[in-house]
């Protein structure tokens, strides 16, 4: 007959002869105050087959006796404890009591059992946000990591401690959490893997603290554990709930120290250099550019989806099972994600661009998992021999693409680039086209020349063309000259304002044009009418200087022009000598 075990829920003092069958779901060493290298106690969280939890403490004197025999994640039979009240402001379980190991406590390893490997007591965000004081119990929370703040460092007792504030979201509520020390390193390690979407995070044993009167979370050194996109049923359920709430969990993760939050309009209109497809293919340097084009075809080669672990890492079946190199274990929950190649054309040419999960979901308004479920009965579509008909709806769609010019070496198509962000918003596309028209440089008006009757000499004209040709040839050889026009836009604006300082109407017109670029489509027509009406009232500044002196033209100017020609030749010779030297 198998020995009977006591339930954790039944533990009360003063009895010590308790027999428990438990799994250690959390174990950590608490350092001594003022001496972090010296342990003060070893703390355990024990869970039984009924998912009830209790905290156990191994005092300093007994740590060496037990620490090598107790491993987090394993199951044990444990007997004989002292039962004490669960007091303090860092209580790891809701149990009324906690256990203290004795010298006669017995710990025996058991084979894996039905006891759950993880057992979270997840607190709703709403409950935490309503707290008006520091909470005495450590909490478990789950949420989407939507923001990583700027990393900072503090000096404490001669040591530098890292700190970063992150934001978790759940059910459209946001909770801030401050991470310190090794937890910052763990987060940075995850971010360095290249995962760009908002991951699901579970914080186990976090402390609720008030920050400037607002409740937030803070890690407890050694006790808190962070799970980043773990392969757990709780994560799968949370992602399903996110989709049901209409939240796009494939949005990019915002990392504050990598730049500010960028809206679609700012990203495509102001902050990223514009290009054409032809310029994109001729470009020899890696960079990010925005192009405007039309999707003309979907390249039906290879499969349109691929498999990932919940952590975001691409996985492939091995011996009939999936294994994740990042999580370092076999994967039971596999997530399909889009990988779609499209042909995009503009007035300069065409190229093939790769859309991954976030960009494709944005266009088709359907997650890959949802589409996968719709077509799973069609083996040809599922295997990539045929493509879902929904992709044909993309043909003819005008889009703005933020493109990485680093060519995808794994793709055999020339001119294939990865799309980092996409926009099909009609208003932003219209503003982009309008801005392209506005910044297109106009040819300079022909410079008036004196006619033969005013004494023009052929030598002057030839010299002017020769010097100009030499200058243009020298200008064309300047490295990086193609990029100067971007910086010159600001100079042009300054010049316009300088010429308009005497005219209030010109300033108003300039401001209205700026408003037009930033306005919605519905406001454009009214604003254009306003501009056209006001523009008739604007006085065009006289190009003739007020202090200009008008003289009668001499009948014979040959001598004067010869003298001017000598001065020009002498000046140009001096310039040429300086350039040659």
LINDA-V338106 format. One record per backbone hydrogen bond with DSSP energy under -0.5 kcal/mol. CO is the residue of the C=O (numbers start at 0). NH is the residue of the N-H. If there is no record, write none. Layout:
co = (CO:CO)
nh = (NH:NH)
This chain:
co = (6:7:15:15:17:17:18:19:19:21:22:22:23:25:27:28:29:29:31:34:34:36:37:39:40:41:42:43:43:44:44:45:46:47:51:53:54:55:56:56:57:58:58:59:61:62:62:65:65:68:70:73:74:75:75:76:77:78:79:81:81:83:84:90:95:97:98:99:101:105:107:109:119:120:123:124:125:127:135:138:139:140:142:143:143:145:146:146:147:151:153:153:155:158:158:160:161:162:163:164:165:166:166:167:168:169:172:174:175:176:176:177:178:179:180:180:181:182:183:184:185:186:187:189:189:190:195:196:198:199:200:200:201:201:202:202:203:204:205:206:206:207:208:208:209:210:213:215:216:217:218:219:219:220:224:225:226:226:229:231:231:232:233:234:235:236:237:238:239:240:241:242:246:247:248:250:252:253:253:254:255:260:262:263:264:265:265:266:272:275:276:277:278:286:287:288:289:290:290:292:293:293:294:296:297:298:298:303:305:306:307:308:312:315:317:320:321:322:323:323:328:330:331:334:336:337:339:340:341:341:342:342:343:344:345:348:350:351:352:352:353:353:354:355:356:357:358:359:360:360:366:367:368:369:370:371:374:376:377:378:379:379:379:380:387:388:389:390:391:393:396:398:399:400:400:401:401:402:402:403:404:406:407:412:414:414:415:416:417:417:420:422:424:425:426:427:428:429:430:431:432:433:434:435:450:450:451:456:457:458:459:460:461:462:463:464:465:466:467:468:469:470:471:472:473:474:477:479:480:482:482:483:484:485:485:486:487:488:489:490:491:492:493:494:495:496:497:499:501:502:503:504:505:506:507:508:509:510:511:512:513:514:515:519:519:520:520:522:523:524:525:526:527:528:529:530:531:532:533:533:534:537:542:544:547:548:554:556:557:558:559:560:561:562:563:564:565:566:567:568:569:570:571:572:573:574:575:576)
nh = (9:10:17:80:19:79:5:21:77:75:24:46:72:44:42:30:39:40:34:31:37:38:31:59:29:57:27:45:55:24:25:53:22:50:47:45:98:43:58:100:41:61:62:62:65:65:66:68:69:70:73:23:109:21:77:107:19:105:101:83:99:97:86:137:85:83:56:81:104:78:76:74:121:139:127:128:129:130:90:205:122:202:200:145:168:253:148:166:255:162:155:160:158:155:160:153:180:151:178:148:176:145:146:174:143:172:169:167:216:165:178:218:163:182:183:184:185:186:187:188:189:190:191:192:194:193:252:198:144:228:142:202:203:226:140:204:224:219:138:208:217:134:210:215:211:213:210:208:177:206:220:222:223:222:203:227:201:228:231:234:235:236:237:238:239:240:241:242:243:244:246:245:248:250:197:197:254:147:255:257:258:262:266:267:268:269:270:271:289:279:280:281:282:404:272:402:274:292:400:398:295:344:395:342:299:300:340:338:336:314:334:311:308:322:320:317:330:324:327:328:323:321:333:307:305:356:354:298:343:352:295:296:350:293:348:345:343:416:341:354:355:418:339:359:360:361:362:363:364:365:370:371:372:373:374:375:377:378:381:382:383:384:385:383:390:391:392:393:394:396:294:292:422:290:402:419:420:288:404:417:406:408:410:415:351:416:407:353:403:419:401:399:428:429:430:431:432:433:434:435:436:437:438:439:453:455:454:460:461:462:463:464:465:466:467:468:469:470:471:472:473:474:475:476:476:477:480:482:483:485:486:487:488:488:489:490:491:492:493:494:495:496:497:498:499:499:500:502:503:506:507:508:509:510:511:512:513:514:515:516:517:518:518:522:523:523:524:526:527:528:529:530:531:532:533:534:535:535:536:537:537:539:544:547:549:550:556:560:561:562:563:564:565:566:567:568:569:570:571:572:573:574:575:576:577:578:579:580)
